[in-house]
């Protein structure tokens, strides 16, 4: 196997701002006034991508795709038996724009991430038995306007409250991913159980302003601080009972807030990180690649190479230096490939450029160098730590042990840590537990975890 491609593809699949097609994408083709939904299901391989195509309206699933190429944000998909070709361009993490061709027929066609045909029975249906309000607030430190939804058990009263902080990658207030809306489901459950919830669009998404491309986790923490300050202005909120729930990167940000704001009443870490960013990503890449069938020899090589890459990112004096050093590193890796297996110079340069652009970002540089331990040792409020046993992105044992150790080191005894069996990174009951399965599952959020969170908050705020 080509070592260069193996290393890069494993890395790119799980860096938030890199271009990763993995999962289902749905588009609608209009033919003679009739709308025909089509779905591409992409799976990462050591050499690139495999795919199948579904036509839900026609009751056809799993059509083999003969060719998938994805280089420098340009995508080509071919189904030879049906004379189908799709040529598209990566616009964002959730959108592909392009053209569908079949024989002499051609039509513009855009795809959005997610398989919309799968039922999501946990999504609440209006009218809700509680009060909701669309709100706006401002991160005054950066003068960024943010928008979200505040849900209250009743229109009037004095309620405990939480803000929800999403994981890596820019998401809307529902933390919408692959057709699921986990923050909508979580907010609905908590509000029905007497807890007010503020969830908001990440900067640059939906109705929130700001540019996430130059932002880091520390900047996102400032957005969350602004959300807390907004809650304090609401007469319906008990200011002594405001807490934070963070998922994944949000579970890294929550202790940042609690370490500096002693008025935060509690925090809930859902798949929160407990180790340094580079350690987390090396572990994540290993677990994902192992699940997808890489050999121990390949895994060991990728582990070493990924750490070398992260060391380059951490060592660079600025992003320009990081880009230059990464380019040199990848060019050297290409040169090690036997000539008969080596990609063309154009292919190699395009791949290198794509990887460097995905890695040399302010967000990843900060994330890799950040160790949650320092802030965790300063957290004195009650902490609930929940992780899914089958999580391959933030592995349960490694991270819960590190979180628990740091909280103990800081003298915090008001801590509950629980690993929930058979749950993935999104707290869904899973079978393969790999990322592409997320969108294929009907369950959005484990009912067991919803109850654990609501009961624990109720206990801490009574």
VOMAR-149968 format. One record per residue (C-alpha): x, y negated, z; residue in one letter. Coordinates in steps of 0.2 Angstrom, whole numbers, padded with zeros to 4 digits, always signed. Layout:
BEGIN
XYZA;...
//
This chain:
BEGIN
+0000+0000+0000X;+0006-0018-0004X;+0012-0024+0013X;+0009-0042+0008X;-0009-0040+0003X;-0013-0030+0018X;-0006-0043+0030X;-0015-0057+0022X;-0031-0049+0020X;-0032-0043+0038X;-0028-0061+0044X;-0039-0070+0033X;-0055-0060+0037X;-0055-0067+0055X;-0048-0084+0054X;-0064-0095+0056X;-0060-0108+0042X;-0053-0096+0030X;-0064-0090+0015X;-0071-0073+0019X;-0085-0065+0009X;-0089-0051+0021X;-0107-0047+0024X;-0123-0050+0014X;-0126-0065+0002X;-0144-0069-0005X;-0148-0079-0020X;-0164-0082-0030X;-0164-0080-0049X;-0178-0088-0059X;-0184-0079-0074X;-0199-0085-0084X;-0206-0093-0069X;-0204-0078-0058X;-0192-0079-0043X;-0181-0063-0041X;-0171-0062-0025X;-0154-0054-0027X;-0142-0048-0013X;-0123-0045-0014X;-0116-0035+0000X;-0097-0038+0002X;-0085-0027+0011X;-0067-0031+0015X;-0054-0018+0009X;-0035-0017+0010X;-0034-0023-0008X;-0048-0036-0009X;-0067-0033-0009X;-0080-0019-0013X;-0098-0024-0016X;-0115-0017-0019X;-0130-0027-0026X;-0149-0026-0020X;-0164-0032-0029X;-0177-0032-0014X;-0192-0037-0024X;-0189-0022-0036X;-0186-0010-0022X;-0168-0007-0028X;-0153-0006-0016X;-0135-0001-0016X;-0132-0004-0035X;-0113-0001-0037X;-0102-0017-0042X;-0088-0013-0053X;-0077-0028-0050X;-0075-0041-0037X;-0061-0054-0039X;-0060-0069-0026X;-0045-0080-0029X;-0043-0099-0024X;-0061-0100-0020X;-0067-0093-0037X;-0078-0078-0037X;-0082-0066-0051X;-0094-0051-0049X;-0097-0038-0062X;-0110-0024-0064X;-0105-0016-0080X;-0120-0004-0082X;-0132-0019-0081X;-0121-0031-0091X;-0122-0043-0076X;-0108-0055-0072X;-0109-0068-0058X;-0096-0082-0058X;-0096-0093-0043X;-0086-0105-0032X;-0085-0105-0013X;-0093-0121-0007X;-0094-0118+0012X;-0094-0104+0024X;-0112-0101+0020X;-0114-0106+0002X;-0108-0100-0016X;-0113-0110-0031X;-0112-0103-0049X;-0119-0095-0064X;-0128-0078-0067X;-0126-0069-0083X;-0135-0054-0090X;-0132-0050-0109X;-0136-0067-0118X;-0146-0073-0103X;-0138-0086-0092X;-0144-0096-0077X;-0137-0107-0063X;-0138-0097-0047X;-0133-0101-0029X;-0130-0089-0015X;-0132-0092+0004X;-0124-0081+0017X;-0136-0069+0025X;-0148-0055+0020X;-0165-0064+0022X;-0176-0048+0018X;-0172-0040+0035X;-0185-0043+0049X;-0179-0053+0064X;-0193-0049+0076X;-0186-0058+0091X;-0187-0075+0082X;-0200-0084+0092X;-0216-0090+0083X;-0224-0107+0086X;-0234-0113+0095X;-0222-0111+0110X;-0229-0110+0128X;-0217-0124+0132X;-0212-0142+0127X;-0198-0145+0114X;-0191-0161+0108X;-0178-0166+0094X;-0165-0177+0102X;-0149-0187+0097X;-0134-0191+0108X;-0117-0198+0105X;-0100-0192+0108X;-0094-0210+0114X;-0075-0205+0114X;-0076-0202+0095X;-0092-0212+0091X;-0100-0196+0083X;-0119-0195+0083X;-0125-0177+0087X;-0143-0170+0086X;-0151-0155+0094X;-0167-0148+0102X;-0171-0150+0120X;-0184-0137+0127X;-0192-0139+0143X;-0203-0127+0153X;-0216-0141+0154X;-0216-0159+0148X;-0215-0165+0165X;-0205-0159+0180X;-0187-0157+0187X;-0179-0141+0180X;-0162-0133+0180X;-0154-0134+0163X;-0140-0127+0152X;-0132-0133+0136X;-0127-0120+0123X;-0110-0120+0115X;-0107-0110+0099X;-0093-0099+0093X;-0080-0103+0080X;-0085-0110+0063X;-0098-0124+0061X;-0116-0118+0065X;-0132-0126+0067X;-0142-0128+0084X;-0149-0110+0082X;-0131-0104+0080X;-0138-0096+0064X;-0128-0082+0057X;-0132-0068+0044X;-0150-0072+0046X;-0150-0072+0065X;-0154-0086+0076X;-0146-0081+0093X;-0147-0098+0101X;-0165-0100+0097X;-0169-0083+0104X;-0159-0087+0120X;-0166-0104+0122X;-0184-0097+0120X;-0181-0084+0134X;-0173-0096+0146X;-0186-0109+0144X;-0200-0096+0147X;-0191-0092+0163X;-0191-0110+0170X;-0174-0116+0163X;-0172-0131+0151X;-0160-0129+0137X;-0151-0141+0125X;-0144-0134+0109X;-0136-0144+0096X;-0130-0144+0078X;-0111-0143+0078X;-0102-0158+0071X;-0104-0160+0052X;-0119-0148+0052X;-0137-0151+0050X;-0141-0168+0058X;-0125-0170+0067X;-0111-0181+0060X;-0092-0180+0061X;-0079-0170+0051X;-0075-0153+0058X;-0060-0151+0046X;-0049-0161+0057X;-0056-0156+0074X;-0050-0144+0087X;-0058-0134+0102X;-0053-0149+0113X;-0064-0161+0101X;-0078-0149+0102X;-0077-0149+0121X;-0080-0168+0120X;-0096-0165+0110X;-0101-0153+0124X;-0097-0166+0137X;-0108-0178+0128X;-0122-0166+0128X;-0120-0164+0147X;-0120-0183+0149X;-0136-0184+0139X;-0145-0171+0150X;-0141-0182+0165X;-0151-0196+0157X;-0167-0186+0157X;-0179-0187+0171X;-0185-0170+0168X;-0168-0162+0172X;-0161-0158+0190X;-0144-0166+0188X;-0137-0155+0202X;-0142-0139+0192X;-0134-0142+0175X;-0124-0128+0168X;-0115-0122+0152X;-0117-0106+0142X;-0104-0103+0129X;-0102-0089+0116X;-0085-0084+0109X;-0075-0100+0107X;-0089-0108+0116X;-0084-0097+0131X;-0067-0104+0129X;-0074-0122+0130X;-0085-0119+0145X;-0071-0118+0157X;-0062-0133+0149X;-0078-0143+0155X;-0080-0135+0172X;-0061-0137+0176X;-0063-0156+0175X;-0081-0159+0179X;-0085-0153+0197X;-0103-0157+0194X;-0106-0143+0183X;-0117-0131+0193X;-0112-0114+0184X;-0105-0107+0168X;-0109-0092+0158X;-0096-0084+0146X;-0103-0073+0133X;-0089-0065+0124X;-0078-0078+0131X;-0059-0078+0128X;-0047-0074+0142X;-0030-0073+0133X;-0020-0085+0122X;-0026-0088+0105X;-0012-0079+0096X;-0014-0064+0107X;-0033-0064+0104X;-0031-0064+0085X;-0018-0051+0085X;-0029-0040+0095X;-0044-0044+0085X;-0035-0040+0068X;-0029-0024+0075X;-0046-0018+0081X;-0055-0023+0065X;-0042-0015+0053X;-0042+0001+0064X;-0061+0002+0062X;-0060+0000+0044X;-0047+0015+0042X;-0030+0007+0042X;-0016+0020+0047X;-0006+0017+0063X;+0009+0013+0052X;-0001+0000+0043X;-0008-0007+0059X;+0009-0008+0067X;+0016-0018+0052X;+0001-0029+0052X;+0002-0033+0070X;+0021-0038+0069X;+0018-0048+0053X;+0002-0057+0060X;+0012-0062+0076X;+0026-0069+0065X;+0013-0079+0056X;+0006-0086+0072X;+0023-0090+0079X;+0027-0100+0063X;+0011-0110+0066X;+0015-0113+0084X;+0033-0118+0080X;+0030-0131+0067X;+0033-0149+0071X;+0017-0154+0061X;+0005-0147+0048X;+0016-0151+0034X;+0030-0141+0042X;+0019-0127+0045X;+0013-0126+0027X;+0031-0126+0021X;+0037-0113+0033X;+0021-0102+0029X;+0024-0103+0011X;+0042-0098+0013X;+0037-0083+0024X;+0024-0077+0011X;+0035-0079-0004X;+0048-0068+0005X;+0035-0055+0009X;+0030-0054-0010X;+0048-0052-0014X;+0049-0036-0004X;+0036-0028-0014X;+0042-0016-0027X;+0042-0024-0044X;+0030-0011-0051X;+0017-0015-0038X;+0021-0034-0036X;+0007-0046-0041X;+0010-0058-0055X;+0018-0075-0050X;+0002-0084-0054X;-0008-0072-0043X;+0004-0072-0029X;+0005-0091-0029X;-0014-0093-0029X;-0015-0080-0015X;-0001-0089-0005X;-0009-0106-0007X;-0026-0099-0001X;-0019-0091+0014X;-0009-0107+0019X;-0024-0118+0017X;-0034-0107+0028X;-0020-0105+0042X;-0012-0122+0042X;-0027-0131+0050X;-0028-0142+0066X;-0041-0130+0073X;-0031-0114+0071X;-0015-0123+0077X;-0023-0128+0093X;-0032-0112+0095X;-0017-0101+0093X;-0007-0111+0106X;-0021-0113+0119X;-0021-0101+0134X;-0038-0101+0144X;-0029-0096+0160X;-0024-0114+0165X;-0042-0120+0165X;-0050-0104+0172X;-0039-0106+0187X;-0047-0123+0191X;-0065-0117+0189X;-0074-0117+0206X;-0092-0116+0201X;-0101-0099+0199X;-0096-0089+0184X;-0105-0075+0174X;-0094-0066+0162X;-0103-0054+0150X;-0095-0045+0135X;-0101-0031+0123X;-0092-0015+0125X;-0091-0013+0106X;-0085-0031+0102X;-0070-0030+0090X;-0068-0049+0089X;-0066-0053+0107X;-0062-0036+0115X;-0070-0033+0132X;-0057-0025+0142X;-0043-0037+0137X;-0053-0053+0139X;-0063-0049+0155X;-0048-0043+0164X;-0039-0059+0160X;-0054-0070+0164X;-0057-0061+0181X;-0038-0062+0185X;-0037-0081+0182X;-0053-0085+0192X;-0046-0075+0206X;-0030-0083+0205X;-0039-0100+0207X;-0048-0094+0222X;-0065-0092+0214X;-0075-0078+0223X;-0092-0083+0215X;-0089-0072+0199X;-0099-0058+0191X;-0091-0048+0177X;-0100-0036+0167X;-0096-0026+0151X;-0113-0020+0143X;-0112-0003+0134X;-0115-0002+0115X;-0116-0020+0111X;-0106-0030+0098X;-0099-0048+0097X;-0116-0055+0095X;-0124-0044+0109X;-0133-0033+0097X;-0135-0014+0100X;-0124-0008+0085X;-0119+0008+0076X;-0104+0004+0066X;-0101-0012+0076X;-0092-0020+0062X;-0095-0038+0056X;-0105-0033+0040X;-0118-0024+0051X;-0123-0040+0061X;-0134-0046+0047X;-0141-0028+0044X;-0148-0026+0062X;-0165-0032+0067X;-0160-0035+0084X;-0154-0053+0087X;-0149-0053+0105X;-0150-0038+0118X;-0165-0040+0129X;-0155-0033+0143X;-0142-0047+0142X;-0156-0060+0141X;-0163-0054+0157X;-0146-0053+0165X;-0142-0072+0161X;-0159-0078+0166X;-0160-0069+0182X;-0142-0074+0187X;-0145-0093+0183X;-0162-0092+0192X;-0152-0085+0207X;-0139-0099+0206X;-0151-0113+0204X;-0165-0108+0217X;
//
